[in-house]
Amino acid sequence: MKKFAFIFPGQGSQTTGMGLDLYNNFNNAKDIYDLADNVLNKKISELCFRGPDEALKQTVNAQSAIVTTSIAALEVFRKECDIKPFLTLGHSLGEYCAMYTADVMDFETTIKAIQKRSELMDEATKKTHGSMAAILGAKLEDINLCINQVSTFGLVQIANYNDPTQIVITGEIEPVNKACELIKEKGARKVVPLAVSGGFHSKLMNSAKEGFVDFVKNLNLNDAKIPVITNVDSEMTIKKEEFRNKMPSQINSSVMWNQSINKALKEGVEAFIEFGNGRILAGLNKKICPEIKTYNISDSTSLKTVINELTIGV
């Protein structure tokens, strides 16, 4: 039996219409959406299925919508296929789906935590003026050099180590823009400003982190049944108190995705299954570990295709 890692995308993977096929074809997916609607007292399902786009993109809606869709896809797979994960991990927001997969939290606790997290992050963006940019095809040492050179203008730091060719920077608008200019001059293949409302995964999110510390103190958590590789340190995590400490820190810390995938490979993972809308993580994995297969499950067609491939190949 192969060692599989289950992986989950983060904010930015949302598109209007996501999850509707699962909702219409599988009762356990419908149950997940209905529970999310009831717990949050708002129609997350309608936002996923019909938008509008602008509402779905808002942090306070996007995070719970993405998590609900990913967990719906996971639950459908669990019912249709008996393949179990060896370990699990998620990109930023997706880490909450990974914790759910490992039974650190039940769904109600997960969706409540996500709603609080998104509200705190949204509040932080309104108090600060931040931005983010993706850097493609630049050396890490050049990026760090440029960040150091513009640090006198304000806060700028690395948000995401996405793959060997893609780094995301974050911080205050002026220093982020200046860092982008310098990085272009250093020969970056591409610099792409991101359509986000603030400087996520930076010290601009300190107030959100502090607010979340108080929230998670009383959150009902369990020790993980399988290891979760956490974003903040790319380490295997099991103990519930470690999750309680890391969950707030994740808000204003870098996402160590490249490092986390490499950690999974070192632990013996032989294939990945991405649950949720789009194929963002599969795309990153092609750069990190092109020789390793990453499957994706987002609807009934992809579910059938993946199960057919896995039952033949396992």
ABEGO torsion letter per residue (X at the ends): XBBBBBBBBBBGABBBGBGAAAAAABAAAAAAAAAAAAAAGBBAAAAAAAOBAAAAABAAAAAAAAAAAAAAAAAAAAAABABBBABBBBBEAAAAAAAAAAGABBAAAAAAAAAAAAAAAAAAAAABBBBBBBBBGBBAAAAAAAAAAAAAAEBBBBABBABAABBBBBEBAAAAAAAAAAAAAAGBABBBBBBBABBBGBAAAAAAAAAAAAAAAABBBBBBABBBBBAAAGBBBABAAAAAAAAAAAAABBBBAAAAAAAAAAAGBABBBBBEBEAAAAAAAAAABAABBBBBBABAAAAAAAAAAAAAAX
